[in-house]
Each structure stands twice: as C-alpha cells, then as structure tokens.
Amino acid sequence: MRALILIALLLFPVQAGAELVYRGMETLWQDTVWEGEVLIDGILTVAPEVTLEIRPGTVVRFTPMDSFGDGIGEHEIFIQGRLKAVGTAEQPIRFTSSDPNPGPASWGAINMMLSEDEENLLVHCIIEYAYRGFHAHFSRARVSDSLLRRNMRGFQFQESTVVIERCRVEDNVNGLQFRDSTVLLKDTWVSGSFWGVRCVYSEVDLVDCRIENNLINGVNLRDSTLRAQGNLIIGNRRGLYLQRSQGTVHGNLVTDSSEHGIFLEESDVVITGNRILANGRSGVRWLNAQGRLEGNHIEGNGLYAVSNEGDTPLAAAGNWWGTADPQEIALLARAASADEQRGAILLQNPLPVAPVLEVPHL
C-alpha cells in the first residue's frame, strides 16, 4: 500500500500548505496538481501531453515584470499540454497579480499554444489584472461560470475553438477579441469595455448574452458569420455592427445605443423578430447590404427608425414602427434615393399593432 501511495505522489504531485513558487523559465514535464497558494515569478510552461490540474480555492499570483518598459507584464503560464482549472461557486480559482496595487497588464496571460488534443477547462475562475486574461492559438477551450475583470483584454485568441458560457467579462479595456475562430458565446455578460465583442474571419453563435455599456461597439464582426438570438444589447455606442459579414439576428433586444442599434455594411443578414428601441441616431442603418428586415418592433429611435445610405434596396416588410399611419411611417425611413431600384426602403405591409415577440426583457 505504501508503495502505491508513493507512486501516486510521484505521478501526480500535489502542493498543499506552503506557497509553491516557480521562478524564471520553468517547465512542467509531468502531470501536476495545484492547490493552495502558487506564485509565478517568471514564465511557466506546461509541456505537450502534460496536464496541469488546479483545484478549487487555489490562488495563483504572478509577479509584475516589465523588462521592455511598455506597460505590459511578462510573467505567465504557457500551456502546450492541457489546463484543467475547475473551481466551484464557493471556492473559485483566482489568477491575479502579486502587486498590492495592480492595474490591467500587471502580468501576462493564461496562454495556450497548439493545445487542441483535449479541451482546456476553466470553470469558476476569476482572472484579473492580466494583459490578456485568456489567450490561445490553435487550441480548444471551454470557459464557464467565470469572471474576467480589469484585464487589458479579457479574451484574445486566434485559430481556436472556444466555448464561453455563463461568464462575466467586465471592466476590461477590451472584452473579447478574436480571429479565424469558431466561438459559442452563451449566457454571458460583457460590459464596461471599449470594444465588447470584436472579431474577424470567425463563426460566432451569440446566444442569451447581455452586451452592455461598451464605449465603442457592443458587437463588431468583420468578414464573419453571426447567429445572434435572445441577446440584450444595451447602451453601447453601436449595438451590433457587421462589416462584410453574414448571418441571422433573431429575437434580440437592441436598445439605448448612442448611435445605431444595428449597422450593416456590405453584409447579408436576415433581421427578424427583434425589438430595436430608443437608439440615438437610427434603429437600423443599412449600407450596401443584402438580406431583409421583417417582423421586428422598431420604435422610439432618434433621427430615423431605418436609414438606407447605400445603393441596394432594403426589404422592410411586416414591421411595427410605433404607428399604423403610412405617412408617419414614411417619415421614419431615410432612403438614399427616391429610385425604387436603388437605395430605397420597401415598407410593405407594416404591422397594424405591436407584435408579441419572444425577446428578452430588461
């Protein structure tokens, strides 16, 4: 029995009690378990085919080091194997700075590279004061029930497959930015950033999220595919901005944007069953776009309910505009041209009353 216990400890070392410290450039060459207090005073690499397991209640601190003088901390975890950081609601795992007065970018990142053989897991984690809280290249990961706050970038990744569920991404300089990735973002709150969700060349499912009070754009996709359903997009400069993108936008509440609720530029998108309310300049801005605007409740927006500023007509049938009066409806629409074939807004069959929509409520 003693021999079996000794073998287990050698294969799966556990650090408990005293603080575990890694200094300089170190590498984990075998499966390792952390619990308690861990200090990273350098760059720690998890080698390929090695799993780092972090148990509930563990606190991982990174010392600040800025050798380039660019305001970006360099100490971090670099994962080429697999990370399994599974906390609980009562005992979350915390990744933070050792600086008593930290700011964003005090340390580097939870960094993943070529880590796609098994899905990396971060569950009930708090990630704060990093340059990039979660960062990945060519990796697979699932992040759930976690809080990413006061980082320079909450999430940043490329060429990766990432699932983010039931997380709060708040008060980061930028919330999420990624490219060339496949992403499910579900039941997640993104607030208090300059850019909330920003990506290029990606495929994104945005489901039941709250994207709120981001200073530039709430959701900004370029050259991407979006399927957005059941989201609250509130109080951003532009709520949803799609450039050269495609997809569907169904059953969302888009409100209180300081500029446009939804802005489509050279995109092909079907917008149905949404409430688009009280946005500052226009509910929907349409610029050389394709698709249709149908079955929505569009009311109380600033200058125009809908504005077409491009060369392509906008099919806007079967919407409720806050009134059933055809003349008032016509005043709510700003067309680029009176020509029915160019830049027009086709307002056929407006709804006589506000529709009952299955969209989220504040």
C-alpha positions as CSV (number, residue, x, y, z in Angstrom):
1,M,0.0,0.0,0.0
2,R,2.8,2.4,0.9
3,A,4.4,1.7,-2.5
4,L,1.2,2.5,-4.3
5,I,0.8,5.9,-2.4
6,L,4.4,6.8,-3.2
7,I,3.9,6.0,-6.9
8,A,0.7,8.1,-7.0
9,L,2.6,11.1,-5.4
10,L,5.4,10.8,-7.9
11,L,3.0,10.7,-10.9
12,F,0.6,13.3,-9.7
13,P,2.4,15.7,-7.4
14,V,0.2,17.9,-5.1
15,Q,1.3,21.1,-3.5
16,A,-0.7,21.9,-0.3
17,G,0.1,24.1,2.7
18,A,3.1,26.3,2.0
19,E,3.2,28.5,-1.1
20,L,4.5,26.8,-4.2
21,V,6.9,29.1,-6.1
22,Y,8.1,28.9,-9.7
23,R,10.9,31.3,-10.7
24,G,12.5,32.1,-14.1
25,M,11.9,29.8,-17.0
26,E,10.5,26.5,-15.7
27,T,8.6,23.6,-17.4
28,L,6.2,21.0,-16.0
29,W,7.2,17.7,-17.6
30,Q,4.7,15.6,-15.8
31,D,1.0,15.8,-14.8
32,T,0.8,18.2,-11.8
33,V,-1.9,19.2,-9.4
34,W,-2.0,22.6,-7.6
35,E,-4.0,23.6,-4.6
36,G,-3.5,26.4,-2.0
37,E,-1.1,29.3,-2.9
38,V,1.0,29.4,-6.1
39,L,3.4,32.2,-7.1
40,I,4.7,32.5,-10.7
41,D,7.8,34.6,-10.8
42,G,8.7,34.0,-14.4
43,I,7.2,32.0,-17.3
44,L,6.0,28.6,-16.5
45,T,5.4,26.2,-19.4
46,V,3.2,23.1,-19.4
47,A,4.8,20.7,-21.8
48,P,2.9,18.9,-24.6
49,E,0.9,15.9,-23.3
50,V,1.1,17.2,-19.7
51,T,-2.0,18.2,-17.7
52,L,-1.9,20.9,-15.1
53,E,-4.9,20.5,-12.8
54,I,-5.8,23.3,-10.4
55,R,-8.2,22.5,-7.6
56,P,-10.9,24.7,-6.1
57,G,-9.9,27.6,-3.9
58,T,-6.4,27.8,-5.3
59,V,-4.9,31.3,-5.7
60,V,-2.3,31.8,-8.5
61,R,-0.3,35.0,-8.3
62,F,2.0,36.5,-10.9
63,T,4.8,38.9,-10.0
64,P,5.0,42.0,-12.2
65,M,7.9,42.2,-14.6
66,D,8.1,44.8,-17.5
67,S,11.6,44.5,-18.9
68,F,10.6,46.4,-22.1
69,G,9.0,49.3,-20.3
70,D,5.9,49.1,-22.4
71,G,3.5,48.7,-19.5
72,I,2.8,45.0,-20.2
73,G,3.6,42.4,-17.6
74,E,5.5,39.3,-18.9
75,H,5.1,36.6,-16.3
76,E,2.6,34.0,-17.3
77,I,1.6,30.4,-17.8
78,F,2.3,28.9,-21.3
79,I,0.3,25.8,-21.9
80,Q,1.2,23.4,-24.7
81,G,-0.4,20.4,-22.9
82,R,-3.8,20.8,-21.1
83,L,-5.1,23.1,-18.4
84,K,-7.9,21.8,-16.1
85,A,-8.8,24.6,-13.7
86,V,-12.1,23.6,-12.2
87,G,-13.2,25.6,-9.2
88,T,-16.6,25.8,-7.5
89,A,-19.0,28.7,-6.8
90,E,-18.0,28.6,-3.2
91,Q,-14.3,28.1,-3.9
92,P,-13.3,29.7,-7.2
93,I,-9.8,29.6,-8.6
94,R,-8.2,33.0,-8.8
95,F,-5.5,34.2,-11.2
96,T,-4.2,37.6,-10.1
97,S,-1.2,39.9,-9.6
98,S,1.1,39.8,-6.6
99,D,1.3,43.6,-6.8
100,P,-0.7,45.1,-3.9
101,N,-1.9,47.9,-6.2
102,P,-2.3,46.2,-9.6
103,G,-3.7,47.5,-12.8
104,P,-4.5,45.9,-16.2
105,A,-1.5,44.2,-17.7
106,S,0.3,43.7,-14.4
107,W,1.0,40.1,-15.6
108,G,0.9,38.4,-19.0
109,A,-1.7,35.7,-19.7
110,I,-3.1,32.3,-19.3
111,N,-1.5,31.4,-22.7
112,M,-2.4,28.3,-24.8
113,M,-0.5,27.3,-27.9
114,L,-1.2,24.1,-30.0
115,S,-3.3,22.9,-27.1
116,E,-6.1,21.1,-29.1
117,D,-5.8,17.4,-28.4
118,E,-8.1,17.8,-25.4
119,E,-10.3,20.7,-24.4
120,N,-8.9,23.0,-21.8
121,L,-11.2,23.8,-19.0
122,L,-11.6,26.9,-16.9
123,V,-14.7,26.7,-14.6
124,H,-15.5,29.0,-11.7
125,C,-12.3,31.0,-12.2
126,I,-11.5,34.7,-11.5
127,I,-9.0,36.2,-13.9
128,E,-7.9,39.7,-13.2
129,Y,-5.2,42.3,-13.9
130,A,-3.7,40.4,-16.9
131,Y,-2.6,41.8,-20.2
132,R,-4.7,39.0,-21.8
133,G,-6.7,37.0,-19.3
134,F,-7.3,34.1,-21.7
135,H,-5.1,33.9,-24.7
136,A,-5.0,31.0,-27.3
137,H,-3.6,30.0,-30.6
138,F,-4.6,26.7,-32.3
139,S,-6.3,25.5,-29.2
140,R,-9.6,24.2,-27.8
141,A,-11.1,25.5,-24.6
142,R,-14.3,25.8,-22.6
143,V,-14.6,28.7,-20.1
144,S,-17.7,28.7,-17.9
145,D,-19.1,30.4,-14.7
146,S,-16.0,32.6,-14.6
147,L,-15.3,36.3,-14.0
148,L,-12.7,38.2,-16.2
149,R,-12.2,41.7,-14.9
150,R,-9.8,44.6,-15.1
151,N,-7.6,43.0,-17.8
152,M,-6.3,44.8,-20.8
153,R,-8.1,42.2,-22.9
154,G,-10.4,39.7,-21.2
155,F,-10.3,37.2,-24.0
156,Q,-8.0,37.2,-27.1
157,F,-7.5,34.2,-29.3
158,Q,-6.8,33.1,-32.9
159,E,-7.3,29.9,-34.9
160,S,-9.1,28.3,-31.9
161,T,-12.4,26.7,-31.0
162,V,-13.8,28.3,-27.8
163,V,-17.0,27.9,-25.8
164,I,-17.8,30.6,-23.3
165,E,-20.8,30.1,-21.0
166,R,-22.3,31.9,-18.0
167,C,-19.3,34.2,-17.7
168,R,-19.0,37.9,-16.7
169,V,-16.5,39.9,-18.7
170,E,-16.5,43.3,-17.1
171,D,-14.4,46.5,-16.8
172,N,-11.6,45.3,-19.2
173,V,-10.1,47.7,-21.7
174,N,-11.4,45.3,-24.4
175,G,-13.8,42.5,-23.6
176,L,-13.3,39.8,-26.3
177,Q,-11.3,40.0,-29.5
178,F,-10.5,37.0,-31.8
179,R,-9.9,36.0,-35.3
180,D,-10.2,32.8,-37.5
181,S,-12.1,31.0,-34.7
182,T,-15.3,29.2,-34.0
183,V,-17.0,30.6,-31.0
184,L,-20.1,29.9,-28.9
185,L,-20.8,32.8,-26.5
186,K,-23.8,32.0,-24.3
187,D,-25.4,33.4,-21.2
188,T,-22.5,35.8,-20.8
189,W,-22.4,39.4,-19.7
190,V,-19.9,41.7,-21.4
191,S,-19.8,45.3,-20.1
192,G,-17.6,48.3,-19.3
193,S,-15.1,47.9,-22.2
194,F,-14.1,50.0,-25.2
195,W,-15.0,47.1,-27.5
196,G,-17.3,44.5,-26.2
197,V,-17.1,41.6,-28.7
198,R,-14.8,42.2,-31.7
199,C,-13.7,39.7,-34.3
200,V,-12.7,39.0,-37.9
201,Y,-12.9,35.8,-40.1
202,S,-14.8,33.9,-37.5
203,E,-18.0,31.9,-37.0
204,V,-19.9,33.1,-33.9
205,D,-23.0,31.9,-32.1
206,L,-24.2,34.6,-29.7
207,V,-27.0,33.3,-27.5
208,D,-28.8,34.8,-24.5
209,C,-26.0,37.2,-23.7
210,R,-26.1,40.7,-22.2
211,I,-23.7,43.2,-24.1
212,E,-23.9,46.4,-22.2
213,N,-22.3,49.9,-21.8
214,N,-19.3,49.3,-24.1
215,L,-17.9,52.7,-25.2
216,I,-17.3,51.9,-28.9
217,N,-19.3,48.9,-30.2
218,G,-21.2,46.2,-28.4
219,V,-20.7,43.5,-31.0
220,N,-18.5,44.2,-34.1
221,L,-17.8,41.5,-36.7
222,R,-15.9,41.8,-39.9
223,D,-15.8,39.1,-42.6
224,S,-17.5,36.7,-40.3
225,T,-20.7,34.7,-39.8
226,L,-23.0,35.5,-36.9
227,R,-26.1,33.8,-35.5
228,A,-27.5,36.0,-32.7
229,Q,-30.5,35.0,-30.7
230,G,-32.0,36.1,-27.4
231,N,-29.5,38.7,-26.5
232,L,-29.8,42.0,-24.7
233,I,-27.6,44.6,-26.4
234,I,-27.9,47.8,-24.4
235,G,-26.3,51.2,-24.0
236,N,-23.3,50.8,-26.4
237,R,-22.2,53.4,-29.0
238,R,-23.3,51.0,-31.8
239,G,-25.1,47.9,-30.6
240,L,-24.4,45.5,-33.4
241,Y,-22.1,46.4,-36.3
242,L,-21.4,43.9,-39.1
243,Q,-19.0,44.6,-41.9
244,R,-18.8,42.3,-44.9
245,S,-20.5,39.6,-42.8
246,Q,-23.5,37.4,-43.0
247,G,-25.9,35.6,-40.7
248,T,-29.2,35.9,-38.8
249,V,-30.3,38.2,-36.0
250,H,-33.4,37.0,-34.3
251,G,-35.2,37.6,-31.0
252,N,-32.9,40.2,-29.6
253,L,-33.5,43.5,-27.7
254,V,-31.2,46.2,-29.1
255,T,-31.7,49.5,-27.2
256,D,-30.2,52.7,-25.9
257,S,-27.2,52.8,-28.4
258,S,-25.9,56.3,-28.6
259,E,-25.6,55.9,-32.4
260,H,-27.1,53.0,-34.3
261,G,-28.9,49.9,-32.9
262,I,-27.9,47.7,-35.8
263,F,-25.5,48.8,-38.5
264,L,-25.0,46.6,-41.6
265,E,-22.2,47.5,-44.0
266,E,-21.7,45.3,-47.2
267,S,-23.3,42.4,-45.3
268,D,-26.0,39.9,-46.0
269,V,-28.2,39.4,-42.9
270,V,-31.8,38.4,-42.0
271,I,-33.1,40.5,-39.1
272,T,-36.4,39.1,-37.7
273,G,-38.4,39.2,-34.5
274,N,-36.3,41.8,-32.7
275,R,-37.1,44.8,-30.6
276,I,-35.0,47.7,-31.7
277,L,-35.9,50.6,-29.4
278,A,-34.7,54.1,-28.3
279,N,-31.3,54.1,-30.2
280,G,-29.8,57.6,-30.6
281,R,-29.4,58.1,-34.4
282,S,-31.2,55.2,-36.0
283,G,-32.6,51.8,-35.2
284,V,-31.1,50.2,-38.3
285,R,-28.5,51.7,-40.6
286,W,-28.2,49.8,-44.0
287,L,-25.2,50.5,-46.2
288,N,-24.8,48.4,-49.4
289,A,-26.3,45.4,-47.6
290,Q,-28.4,42.4,-48.5
291,G,-31.0,40.4,-46.6
292,R,-34.2,41.6,-45.1
293,L,-35.8,43.4,-42.1
294,E,-39.0,41.6,-41.2
295,G,-41.4,41.2,-38.3
296,N,-39.5,43.5,-35.9
297,H,-40.7,46.1,-33.4
298,I,-38.8,49.3,-34.3
299,E,-39.8,52.3,-32.2
300,G,-38.6,55.4,-30.5
301,N,-35.2,55.7,-32.3
302,G,-33.6,59.1,-32.7
303,L,-33.5,60.6,-36.2
304,Y,-34.8,57.6,-38.1
305,A,-36.2,54.2,-37.5
306,V,-34.3,52.9,-40.5
307,S,-31.7,54.6,-42.8
308,N,-30.6,53.2,-46.1
309,E,-27.4,55.0,-47.2
310,G,-26.3,52.6,-49.9
311,D,-27.1,51.6,-53.4
312,T,-29.1,48.4,-52.6
313,P,-32.8,48.4,-51.7
314,L,-33.8,47.4,-48.2
315,A,-36.8,44.9,-47.9
316,A,-38.5,46.0,-44.7
317,A,-41.9,44.3,-44.8
318,G,-44.1,43.4,-41.9
319,N,-42.6,45.5,-39.1
320,W,-44.2,47.6,-36.4
321,W,-43.0,51.2,-36.5
322,G,-44.8,52.6,-33.4
323,T,-47.6,53.8,-35.6
324,A,-50.0,52.5,-38.2
325,D,-50.2,55.8,-40.1
326,P,-48.5,55.3,-43.5
327,Q,-47.4,58.9,-43.7
328,E,-45.8,58.8,-40.3
329,I,-44.1,55.5,-41.2
330,A,-42.6,57.1,-44.3
331,L,-41.1,59.9,-42.3
332,L,-39.4,57.4,-40.1
333,A,-37.5,56.0,-43.0
334,R,-34.5,57.7,-44.7
335,A,-33.8,56.4,-48.2
336,A,-30.7,57.1,-50.2
337,S,-32.7,57.7,-53.3
338,A,-36.3,58.0,-54.5
339,D,-35.5,55.4,-57.1
340,E,-37.3,52.2,-56.2
341,Q,-34.4,50.2,-57.6
342,R,-31.6,52.0,-55.9
343,G,-31.2,52.7,-52.2
344,A,-34.9,52.5,-51.5
345,I,-36.7,51.2,-48.4
346,L,-39.5,48.9,-49.3
347,L,-42.0,49.4,-46.4
348,Q,-44.7,46.9,-47.5
349,N,-47.4,45.6,-45.1
350,P,-46.5,47.4,-41.9
351,L,-48.0,45.7,-38.9
352,P,-51.1,47.4,-37.5
353,V,-50.2,46.8,-33.9
354,A,-47.0,45.9,-32.0
355,P,-46.2,42.2,-32.3
356,V,-45.9,39.9,-29.4
357,L,-42.2,38.8,-29.6
358,E,-40.3,36.2,-27.7
359,V,-37.4,38.5,-27.0
360,P,-35.5,39.1,-23.7
361,H,-36.7,41.9,-21.4
362,L,-34.7,44.2,-19.2
